[in-house]
């Protein structure tokens, strides 16, 4: 199984997915499955790496490539352009209000939920979102779901404009380093619990997570009902419990992926989900009842066929 940067992948010749007829041929062609993930210290990468190994171990004549990317926005773009066969993405990247989802993208499954973290040093005067005024804040990497969610959140929280906030467009690892070194006052990151980089930062220098629960309903009204309220319990980071904004994650594929390939990938996800759980604790909440809930993004016909086959 290979791993490379999604930025590099965009410059390469696009591989052709050949899934039909994988089984039963004497010399079947190789099915290439490129999986667009995110930072190597976040959940998308952990899940993507586990999924890639499942592909190589269980699908005949298939190989997998795990792509390190800026996450959701870049991943969806790669899938649309046929530069990735599978991509992890937050649901809010795919839907806004009543606008229909992009017809080039279909879902394999809903996998888990991302919770938005607003991270500050332990002794920070920032105790609520409004306290970000006048501060330097890392708001997510370009091409990330974090940046999209945070941009929407700041529109809701600062309807007159957030011009006093000095934004830094940093990914998770750079955000954690910048907070540790005093270059930013706070950072946002949207990820499944626990986020390893945030856990490591707390162990190294001490942090707090700011409660964002007051903004869940305004976000639902302004943008999408995919947003929900979720708790970060005290056991997650050994910090006081808070509530925050959360959004489900989908695995998406090109709409024209061969049905048998989509069926086989969905079957792997569901029937080997314990492998995902071992890759990251967020996988422990992955089951058929939750996985099928991808609306308003339609399931790929191959994925839908799998879920029909296991319906009680």
C-alpha positions in Angstrom: 0.0 0.0 0.0 1.4 3.4 -1.0 1.0 6.8 0.6 1.6 10.2 -1.0 0.6 13.8 -0.9 -2.7 14.8 -2.7 -0.9 17.9 -4.0 1.6 15.6 -5.8 -1.3 13.4 -7.1 -3.0 16.4 -8.7 0.1 16.8 -11.0 0.2 13.2 -12.1 -1.6 11.4 -14.9 -4.9 10.2 -13.6 -5.1 6.4 -13.3 -8.1 4.7 -14.8 -10.4 2.8 -12.4 -11.1 -0.6 -13.9 -13.5 -2.4 -11.6 -15.9 -4.2 -13.7 -15.1 -7.9 -14.2 -12.5 -8.0 -11.3 -13.7 -11.4 -10.4 -13.6 -14.5 -12.6 -11.2 -13.3 -15.3 -8.0 -15.3 -16.0 -5.8 -12.2 -16.0 -8.0 -9.4 -14.6 -6.7 -5.8 -14.6 -5.6 -4.2 -11.4 -8.2 -2.0 -9.7 -6.5 1.1 -8.3 -8.1 2.7 -5.3 -6.7 6.1 -4.3 -8.0 7.2 -0.9 -7.9 10.9 -0.2 -7.6 11.5 3.6 -6.0 14.4 5.5 -3.3 15.1 8.0 -1.2 12.1 9.1 -2.0 13.0 12.8 -5.8 13.1 12.2 -8.6 10.6 11.9 -9.1 10.6 8.1 -5.6 9.3 7.6 -5.8 6.6 10.3 -9.1 5.4 8.8 -7.8 5.7 5.2 -4.7 3.7 6.0 -6.8 1.0 7.6 -9.2 0.9 4.6 -6.3 0.7 2.2 -5.0 -2.3 3.9 -8.4 -3.9 3.9 -8.6 -3.3 0.1 -5.2 -4.9 -0.5 -5.9 -7.9 1.8 -9.4 -8.7 0.6 -10.1 -7.5 -2.9 -8.4 -9.6 -5.6 -6.2 -7.7 -8.0 -6.7 -4.4 -6.2 -4.1 -2.0 -4.8 -4.6 1.0 -2.6 -2.9 4.3 -2.3 -3.4 6.6 0.7 -3.2 10.3 -0.1 -2.2 12.9 2.5 -4.3 16.0 1.7 -5.7 19.2 3.3 -8.8 17.1 3.9 -12.5 17.6 3.0 -12.6 20.3 0.4 -9.5 19.0 -1.4 -10.8 15.4 -1.1 -14.1 16.2 -2.7 -12.3 18.0 -5.5 -10.1 15.0 -6.1 -13.1 12.7 -6.3 -14.9 15.0 -8.7 -11.8 15.2 -11.0 -11.3 11.4 -10.9 -8.0 11.9 -9.1 -9.2 9.8 -6.2 -11.6 6.9 -6.0 -12.5 7.4 -2.4 -12.5 10.6 -0.3 -13.3 11.4 3.3 -15.3 14.6 3.8 -17.5 16.5 6.3 -21.1 16.6 5.2 -21.3 20.3 5.3 -18.8 20.5 2.4 -21.4 18.7 0.2 -24.6 20.4 1.2 -25.7 24.0 1.9 -29.3 24.7 2.8 -31.7 23.4 0.1 -29.1 23.3 -2.7 -28.9 19.8 -4.3 -25.6 17.9 -3.8 -23.2 17.7 -6.7 -24.3 14.9 -9.1 -20.7 13.9 -9.7 -20.4 12.6 -6.1 -22.1 9.8 -4.3 -21.7 8.4 -0.8 -20.6 4.9 0.3 -21.4 5.4 3.9 -21.6 7.8 6.9 -18.6 6.9 9.0 -18.5 9.0 12.2 -18.8 12.6 13.4 -16.3 15.4 13.5 -16.5 17.7 16.5 -15.2 21.3 16.2 -12.5 22.1 18.7 -11.6 25.6 19.7 -8.3 25.1 21.5 -6.6 27.7 23.7 -3.8 27.6 26.3 -4.8 26.7 29.9 -4.2 30.3 31.1 -5.9 32.0 28.1 -8.4 34.8 28.8 -10.5 33.3 25.9 -13.5 31.6 27.5 -16.1 32.1 24.7 -16.2 32.6 21.0 -16.7 36.4 21.3 -13.3 36.6 23.1 -11.6 35.9 19.8 -12.0 39.6 18.8 -8.5 41.1 18.5 -6.8 37.8 18.7 -4.7 35.7 16.3 -6.5 32.5 15.4 -5.6 29.5 13.2 -8.8 28.7 11.3 -7.8 25.6 9.3 -5.8 24.8 6.2 -6.9 25.9 2.7 -8.9 23.0 1.3 -10.0 21.7 4.7 -13.5 21.2 6.1 -12.3 23.0 9.3 -11.8 26.2 7.3 -15.3 26.0 5.8 -17.0 25.2 9.1 -15.1 27.9 10.9 -15.8 30.5 8.2 -19.6 29.8 8.6 -19.3 29.9 12.4 -17.6 33.3 12.4 -20.2 34.6 10.1 -22.9 33.6 12.6 -21.0 34.8 15.6 -19.8 38.1 14.1 -22.6 39.2 11.8 -21.1 42.7 11.4 -17.8 41.1 10.4 -14.8 39.5 12.2 -12.2 42.0 10.9 -10.5 42.3 14.2 -9.6 38.6 14.2 -6.2 37.9 12.6 -6.7 34.6 10.8 -3.9 32.2 10.0 -4.7 29.4 7.5 -2.9 26.6 9.2 -3.5 22.8 9.3 -3.7 20.8 12.4 0.0 20.1 13.0 1.1 23.7 12.2 -1.8 25.0 14.4 -0.7 23.0 17.4 2.9 24.1 16.9 1.9 27.7 16.6 -0.2 27.6 19.8 2.6 25.9 21.6 5.1 28.5 20.5 2.8 31.5 21.2 2.4 32.5 17.6 -1.5 32.2 17.7 -3.9 32.7 20.6 -6.2 29.9 19.6 -6.9 27.4 16.9 -9.8 25.5 15.4 -9.9 21.9 14.3 -12.7 19.7 13.3 -12.1 16.0 13.9 -13.2 12.7 15.4 -12.6 12.1 19.1 -9.9 12.0 20.2 -7.6 14.1 18.0 -4.1 12.8 18.6 -2.4 16.1 18.0 -4.7 17.9 20.5 -4.1 15.2 23.0 -0.4 15.4 22.6 -0.5 19.2 22.9 -2.5 19.0 26.2 0.1 16.6 27.6 2.9 18.8 26.5 1.8 22.3 27.5 -1.8 22.2 28.8 -4.9 23.5 26.9 -8.6 24.2 27.3 -11.4 23.5 24.8 -13.9 26.3 24.5 -17.7 25.5 24.6 -19.4 26.3 21.2 -22.8 24.8 21.9 -24.6 28.2 21.8 -24.0 28.3 18.0 -25.4 24.9 17.0 -29.0 26.2 16.4 -27.9 29.4 14.6 -25.6 27.3 12.3 -28.5 24.9 11.5 -30.8 27.8 10.6 -28.2 29.7 8.6 -26.5 26.9 6.7 -27.6 23.3 7.1 -29.3 20.8 9.4 -26.3 18.5 9.2 -24.9 20.4 12.2 -25.7 18.9 15.6 -24.6 19.4 19.2 -22.2 16.9 20.7 -20.3 16.6 24.0 -16.5 16.3 24.5 -16.6 14.3 27.7 -13.9 14.9 30.4 -12.5 11.4 29.7 -11.5 12.3 26.1 -8.6 14.7 26.9 -8.7 14.6 30.7 -10.2 18.2 30.5 -13.5 19.7 31.8 -16.4 18.5 29.6 -17.7 20.9 27.0 -20.3 20.8 24.2 -19.6 21.8 20.7 -20.7 21.8 17.1 -20.5 18.5 15.2 -21.0 17.4 11.6 -21.1 13.8 10.2 -18.4 12.5 7.9 -19.1 10.6 4.6 -17.0 8.4 2.5 -17.6 9.6 -1.1 -16.8 8.2 -4.5 -17.3 9.3 -8.2 -21.0 8.8 -9.2 -19.8 6.7 -12.2 -17.7 4.2 -10.1 -18.6 0.7 -11.2 -21.4 -0.7 -9.1 -19.4 -3.9 -8.2 -16.5 -1.8 -6.9 -18.7 0.4 -4.8 -20.5 -2.7 -3.4 -17.2 -4.4 -2.5 -15.8 -1.3 -0.8 -19.0 -0.8 1.2 -19.0 -4.5 2.2 -15.4 -4.1 3.4 -16.3 -1.1 5.5 -19.3 -2.7 7.2 -18.0 -6.3 7.6 -14.5 -5.4 8.7 -15.5 -2.3 10.8 -13.5 -3.7 13.8 -10.4 -2.9 11.8 -11.4 0.8 11.6 -12.1 0.7 15.3 -8.6 -0.5 16.0 -7.3 2.3 13.8 -9.1 5.0 15.8 -11.7 5.0 18.6 -14.1 6.9 16.4 -14.6 3.7 14.4 -16.3 2.1 17.4 -19.5 4.0 16.6 -19.6 2.7 13.0 -22.6 0.4 12.3 -25.1 -0.3 9.5 -27.8 1.9 11.1 -25.6 5.0 11.2 -23.7 4.2 8.0 -26.7 4.4 5.8 -27.7 7.9 6.9 -26.0 9.9 4.2 -28.9 12.0 3.1 -29.2 14.5 1.4 -26.2 13.0 -0.4 -27.5 9.9 -2.3 -25.9 6.5 -1.8 -24.0 5.1 -4.7 -26.1 2.4 -6.3 -23.5 -0.2 -5.4 -23.5 0.9 -1.8 -27.3 0.9 -1.8 -27.3 -2.6 -3.1 -25.1 -3.8 -0.3 -27.3 -2.2 2.4 -30.4 -3.8 0.8 -28.6 -7.2 0.9 -28.1 -6.9 4.7 -31.5 -5.4 5.6 -33.2 -7.6 8.2 
